[in-house]
Amino acid sequence: MIPPKARQAGQDAEAAVPSAVVSRLDGDPELGATGKGLQVIRQRADFLRAARAARAPTPAFLLQARLRGEDEPASGLRVGFTCSRKVGNAVIRNRAKRRLRALSRLVFPDLGQNGWDYVLVGRPAATIGTDFAVMQADLRAALSRVHRPATRT
């Protein structure tokens, strides 16, 4: 479909869309779908492996994190997002996942470590209702707990 302004000016539809918008919509394959060096976890097996690993609960979400094995590619960090039906209907679940994705774009480039898989699990009512700045501070604290060296007594 040709936008109305493009039709009046005699341009085709591709010339009417700025290149910055096109590249932002398509995403940079080198950067991944979520931003700077982040790749999205999409396979169920990866989610299940992360579920058996370290957990850092926060009031608004649960962070699951695992260091990938030697047989898996160690470059980059991967992030997954999930919300069960307990969070709400599809609209609420999608809103919660959008908030978690935005949160990951801000925090993981600074504090995430290469070779790790992270999964953010939304919580009912809390993922939507918690202030975004509080969620950001919670994710930073959860990442520091996950990456803290284990002390055994």
Secondary structure, 3 states (H helix, E strand, C coil): CCCHHHHHHCCCHHHHCCHHHHHHHHCCCCCCCCCCCEEECCCHHHHHHHHCCEEEECCCEEEEEEECCCCCCCCCEEEEEECCCCCCCHHHHHHHHHHHHHHHHHHHHHHCCCCEEEEEEECCCHHHHCCHHHHHHHHHHHHHHHHCCCCCC
